[in-house]
Amino acid sequence: MRCSMRVPLPFLVLALLWTGCGDDPIRPLQSTPRVATSADELVEFLSEAWNSPSEQRLTGILHPDFVFVLPENEDLGFVEWGTNQETWVMRQLEASHAAAQDNPADDRVVSVVIDLIAQAVWSPSDDARFPGTSTRIYYVDGQVTYSNGDVDNVSGLQRLFALPPDDDSEDGFQLLAWQDLGRDEVKGTRNVSWSKLKTLYAYQLPDGVATSALDVWTQLERALTERDMDAYERLLLDDFTFTFAPADVGTSREDLTRAAEVDIMSRVLGGSFGFDSNGDFQPSIGSLEVQLTLLPTPANITGAYVQLDGAASYAGGTSDTWSRRQHISPVSEQVETTEGFQYTRWQIKSWSEFDAGAGKAQVSSWGSLKLAYEFADPQPYPTADSPDILVQNFVKAWNERNGLEYERLLDGEFVFFFAPQEVEDIGHGSFWDRSRELQSVDKMFNSQPGTRPDGGLQDPVHTINLELISQSSAWSPEVPDEFSGTVGKTFEVAMSVTYTNGDISEVSGLQEFYVSQAEETIGTETKTVFRLKFWRDLGRDEVKATTTDSWGAVKGRF
């Protein structure tokens, strides 16, 4: 349930109105806890449960739908939790305290001193999430002493929500909600919030587990903005479906299964280019910003209406924005860990998008973004089972600026040699290895700026148009001794590199390619696969020297 993103207060309030309370009922205890006959006595029992750590005492005053809300201004890995986590924390604290009495080793808890100081009177709560409660703010002033001598000073404001018993109930007053408003910033470095202390003993769920609907919105927004595909995929239920807005239907398909969603979003979030159903190329996304805002949702609607506002910038300098209403439906299931901890896991079951609406501009939709990346490549790269197919894939990778495919074409011991007569001017030595080659190409293919030999800025690459013209009909096994074990061929390059400022580099000159081969298992077949092992740039065409660059000179700027 780790969730580091900050949720704005209006967003939090709307989310709380929709999600309901708590996560799990607790296991029944063998003995009967005391019953609080007033809200003040409830707080007294809460203090006692902490000052002499006792799960039993705490259980007796917690409502089954209890919710603990952690501070918005602290990154503690949790947004909120329910009864089961709260009692788990106390169980671990109680065990540490008991062990310290017998063997004060390590950093066990020797003592807890908690003082709750009322800051106002009890008053009816106006929080729609906790109807029928009275609320009061307290200032906590406490100390936790450990067996290694360390002391944590616990401070800060707490808002407690007390629920009175029904007329025919014998439960007494119960604590329905507890909101930690954060630590007292005025105090010293060993000062912590009550939430910080609790998280030291909280059950750490696997990364990416959403334990409330609020958690789903928070993690979804973060996964999209941070382009974290693993986190996004964890939020999707196995039978997840995405339904396109009616205006988008007919362009390709009406909905996406989970498998299709994962396939497309891996390109959207993973920084890969894509193609739509017409075969039109879509460059990779350089940055992505997404904001989710919960909207009022009719009571008879499963899930929630959510406003999705976003912006993306693409390799090549273009950008796009979205602002559309979505209907997203998370569902929950009960999970029990091997340690006996029970929690509720929330995942998204369905997601549909609305049209912009009558009278509104039909700006780009979230679905249209996905459709632009529907295919990885309408014409996939074939296995390079001959040197000629290797070169064919090489040209395709440069023209499409496909770094992933280009990387697959290079031998693990790849070396690029600069033209000897240009080594001093280019300034990168006489050669570079596979790692440096991929760094340069990554900048070129993903429209990142480079550096010219004079130290000036080289504008990012916008497009590449490459053609290689073979200078012989066959690949030759007669190669220099330093390239032994390969076959070689010479090509003339004709390439135009257009930059984002409109400048163009015309690249000319001869290139020597030396390729290796190895047996590899592809699927169920064993094939011979060729890769580029050595590449020697012989320099630009001297006849065109005043109007063209060498290939090495262009790569050297990145």
Secondary structure, DSSP 8 states (H G I E B T S, - for coil): --------HHHHHHHHHHH-S-S------SS----BSSHHHHHHHHHHHHHTT-HHHHHTTEEEEEEEE--TTS--S-SEEEHHHHHHHHHHHHHHHHHHHH---TT-EEEEEEEEEE-S--EE---TTSTT-EEEEEEEEEEEEETTS-EEEEEEEEEEEEE---TT--S-BEEEEEEE----TTS-TTEE-HHHHHHTTS----TT-B-SHHHHHHHHHHHHHTT-HHHHHHTEEEEEEEE--TTTTTSS-SEEEHHHHHHHHHHHHHT--EE-TT--EE--EEEEEEEEEEE---TTSSSEEEEEEEEEEETTS-EEEEEEEEEEEEEEEEEE-TTS-EEEEEEEEEEEE----TTS-----HHHHHHHTSBS-SS------SHHHHHHHHHHHHHHT-HHHHHHHEEEEEEEE--GGGHHHH-S-SEEEHHHHHHHHHHHHTT--EE-TTS-EE--EEEEEEEEEESSSS-BS---GGGTT-EEEEEEEEEEEEETTS-EEEE-SEEEEEEEEEEEEETTEEEEEEEEEEEEE----GGGTTT-B-HHHHHHT-
